[in-house]
Amino acid sequence: MNAPVQIRKPDVAERLRSMALREGLSITDLVDQMAREREARINEARQAEINRKIAAAKQIIAEFNALPIVGPMLTDDDIYDEDGLPK
């Protein structure tokens, strides 16, 4: 287990005490709640970025698939020799 967290900046410690008092929470519960809320925001932002990238990839794939086929389709015999090595 890690050592307890210490707040060395007096103004930060006082701000936490004041917030905890106004919220009716212990400092530990306040910090826990704040950390959970921040973690949720970070996770949501990360998931939104992942979803954006997936949508962009799907768009590129759709555009590629919409391109016309030019020329005959290549087969394995066109690409590989009789031993399965690239020509």
DAFENUR-V550076 format. One record per residue. N is the residue number from 1. RES is the residue in one small letter. SS is DSSP state (2 for helix, 1 for strand, 0 for the rest). NEAR is the number of other C-alpha atoms within 12 Angstrom. Layout:
n:N res:RES ss:SS near:NEAR
n:N res:RES ss:SS near:NEAR
This chain:
n:1 res:m ss:0 near:4
n:2 res:n ss:0 near:5
n:3 res:a ss:0 near:5
n:4 res:p ss:0 near:7
n:5 res:v ss:0 near:11
n:6 res:q ss:0 near:12
n:7 res:i ss:0 near:16
n:8 res:r ss:0 near:9
n:9 res:k ss:0 near:10
n:10 res:p ss:2 near:11
n:11 res:d ss:2 near:11
n:12 res:v ss:2 near:15
n:13 res:a ss:2 near:19
n:14 res:e ss:2 near:15
n:15 res:r ss:2 near:17
n:16 res:l ss:2 near:25
n:17 res:r ss:2 near:22
n:18 res:s ss:2 near:17
n:19 res:m ss:2 near:21
n:20 res:a ss:2 near:21
n:21 res:l ss:2 near:16
n:22 res:r ss:2 near:13
n:23 res:e ss:2 near:16
n:24 res:g ss:0 near:14
n:25 res:l ss:0 near:18
n:26 res:s ss:0 near:17
n:27 res:i ss:2 near:25
n:28 res:t ss:2 near:21
n:29 res:d ss:2 near:18
n:30 res:l ss:2 near:23
n:31 res:v ss:2 near:24
n:32 res:d ss:2 near:16
n:33 res:q ss:2 near:18
n:34 res:m ss:2 near:19
n:35 res:a ss:2 near:14
n:36 res:r ss:2 near:14
n:37 res:e ss:2 near:14
n:38 res:r ss:2 near:14
n:39 res:e ss:2 near:15
n:40 res:a ss:2 near:14
n:41 res:r ss:2 near:14
n:42 res:i ss:2 near:14
n:43 res:n ss:2 near:14
n:44 res:e ss:2 near:14
n:45 res:a ss:2 near:14
n:46 res:r ss:2 near:14
n:47 res:q ss:2 near:14
n:48 res:a ss:2 near:14
n:49 res:e ss:2 near:14
n:50 res:i ss:2 near:14
n:51 res:n ss:2 near:14
n:52 res:r ss:2 near:14
n:53 res:k ss:2 near:14
n:54 res:i ss:2 near:14
n:55 res:a ss:2 near:14
n:56 res:a ss:2 near:14
n:57 res:a ss:2 near:14
n:58 res:k ss:2 near:14
n:59 res:q ss:2 near:14
n:60 res:i ss:2 near:14
n:61 res:i ss:2 near:13
n:62 res:a ss:2 near:12
n:63 res:e ss:2 near:12
n:64 res:f ss:2 near:12
n:65 res:n ss:2 near:11
n:66 res:a ss:2 near:10
n:67 res:l ss:0 near:10
n:68 res:p ss:0 near:10
n:69 res:i ss:0 near:10
n:70 res:v ss:0 near:7
n:71 res:g ss:0 near:6
n:72 res:p ss:0 near:8
n:73 res:m ss:0 near:11
n:74 res:l ss:0 near:11
n:75 res:t ss:0 near:9
n:76 res:d ss:2 near:14
n:77 res:d ss:2 near:14
n:78 res:d ss:2 near:14
n:79 res:i ss:2 near:14
n:80 res:y ss:1 near:13
n:81 res:d ss:0 near:12
n:82 res:e ss:0 near:11
n:83 res:d ss:0 near:10
n:84 res:g ss:0 near:11
n:85 res:l ss:0 near:11
n:86 res:p ss:1 near:11
n:87 res:k ss:0 near:11
